[in-house]
Amino acid sequence: MVELIWDPIVATAAILLCSLAAYCLLRAARRNTKQAPNPEKAKTYCCGEELKPEDMHADSGQFFSPVRRVLSPFYRYIQTAHTGELSTYLTWLVTALVIILIAIMLLVR
């Protein structure tokens, strides 16, 4: 069995090579694509009527209102601990991840 050894130079070269390959693929894909759609594609046909672009935009407030309504008691409880600092936000994320992983381990067990 071949023993894998961590080599930072090889890892950095691999990351740069993969990034270069992804960039080349992206450039090739953009070269073959039209930048602006034709006017026919800009029209939206919905149940027999044409809609204006401003009427087609979905309101995100309506989409997230059930989530907000369900989680509002929890959010009110933790709102005082929310300072808006990045380190606090990351602490919340890591804490939530640990809780979720513990719950998964207990359920799988």
Number of C-alpha atoms within 10 A of each C-alpha: 3 4 5 6 6 8 8 9 9 10 11 11 11 12 12 12 12 12 12 12 12 12 12 12 12 11 11 11 10 11 10 8 8 8 8 8 8 9 7 7 9 11 12 14 10 9 7 7 8 12 13 11 10 7 9 11 8 9 9 8 9 9 10 10 11 11 10 13 10 10 11 13 11 10 14 10 9 10 11 8 12 11 10 8 8 9 10 13 14 11 11 14 12 12 12 12 12 12 12 12 12 12 12 11 10 9 8 7 6
